[in-house]
Amino acid sequence: MAATAERPTIATAGLTKRYGNIVALDDVTVELGDVAIGLLGANGAGKSTLMKALLGLVKPDTGSALLLGIDAAARGLELRRRIGYMPEHECLPSWMTARDLVVHLGELRGLPRRIAVLRTSEVLFQVGLEEERLRLIGTFSTGMRQRVKLAQALVHSPELVVLDEPTNGLDPQGREEMLELVRRLSRDLGIRVLFSSHVLEDVERTCDAVIVLRDGRCAGHRGRGRRGGLALGERRRRHALRRHPRRMCRGRREPARAPAGGSHARGRRDRSDRMSARLEDTRYARYDGVRRAPWFAVISLARWSAFGALGARKSWRAKFLPVTLTLIALLPAFAVLAIRAIVGQDFADEFPELIPYRQYLTEIGLTVTIFAAILCPELLCPDRRDNVLSLYLSTAVGRLTYVVGKVLAAVVPLLCLTLLPVMLLFVGNTFFAESATDYLAEHWLDSLRITASGLLLAFYVSLVGLAVASFTSRRAFALGGYAALMLIPSFVGQSLVEGAGLDKHVQLIELGRLPIAATRALYPGRSDPDPDLVIAGWMWWAACGVVMTISVICLWWRYRRADA
């Protein structure tokens, strides 16, 4: 293969990686250009670390690693958009269906939405999950979960598929089907395969070349194109062929005749035929069309994260609190508009503002704070607990993209919860006013104040909530930490001002009060001024900015160190 010779599949030089005193990889130097490459070694030999180094998920201490001719350390995100990775460990979100997850990960790798949906149907058919595609992943068996992980690695038509122990946890039948599927990826579909296993027989059946790792060192590597091929495997095959020539026909693509009454042999051959039919089905084809820019991954990540945190695909218990808080925020606006519609214009002239916008924003601020305490832990904690974060990082999602997507997933629902009720009240007051034009001319500045207040409140509670949730994988701990951070400084501040007689500037430490006080400071000269707001309005906004900056730094620090 000339193309393979010009651009080897794997090329490493002096690759070394240490975790403290443990040497995971020790001066690994190898170069292979075969279509299907096996990575063989005992548990703890360094197979997973080598794969992550080739994918750019871990940075080697010394040496270099090239995959498909691309430097993994320098261009890791670009590389991961072109390959598929099937992790060894459990990393699937239990609340999503197989179809939704594969579509989502296809979008993260650049597929347009429509193409991702079509290709998801194709690959789920290929791996045998077409009938279970709408089931929740939490109800899947281990074998079905392995098939989902394989499907997400194939959905974006990769040039190479990296499979880390794909037969782990499978029963004998599932293991046979998985090995057959892996072998046909390279033989029938032309996809390069990097296959990791600690079982020699699995590597022999599926791969054309092998890299043997022992205690982090490369004990040897050999491709079939070289003289002797896989030396040990070929000797075993020749020995077995001399003793059982008929049995070895199955390994040479020649169907073996089943013995009389051999139902087990016929069943295994039938399963192999069904798998062949799936892979040779004309519905599977490579995609060479347009791919979206990397920043589209932020939108996809934010959309699916928000759906999950708000209770999509979950029971009514998960939806109860979000729906209840939303109704509580909307109820005053609906009540005021209903009263105005029933009583008439005389009531509207006598009470032009039944609920002042400043007061309504203050009341909604408490609701939004409670909503953020529920939403933010749901966005981050399950990803850490279920290892979904490592699945995201193994795709084309970088750490910055992940953080921005999660912030967007928190800000948008909270912004809607803040602005929708107040803007609904504003539009209703305009509609019921004697002259809508005069009302808008008099109150147009209120619309700007409402928008600024909503943005501040949504970003403030989102960033603080996410920063707290990033320190734990337990939602209860994140909720408790968020509540303590909002309430304890408020009690301390009030005690210092009222009990110790300190200056009221001490109120700036009351984190739970900052955004509401900054919102009220936007309405100067009202007939009902807040006697406590003797501090300049810009100081409240500056304090909010400091808290949000610290929260962003904490988020970035936590996820900069996150492992894939």
Summary of the structure (lengths in Angstrom):
residues: 564
radius of gyration: 30.2
end to end distance: 33.5
largest distance: 104.0
contacts: 1813
relative contact order: 0.09
helix: 59%
strand: 11%
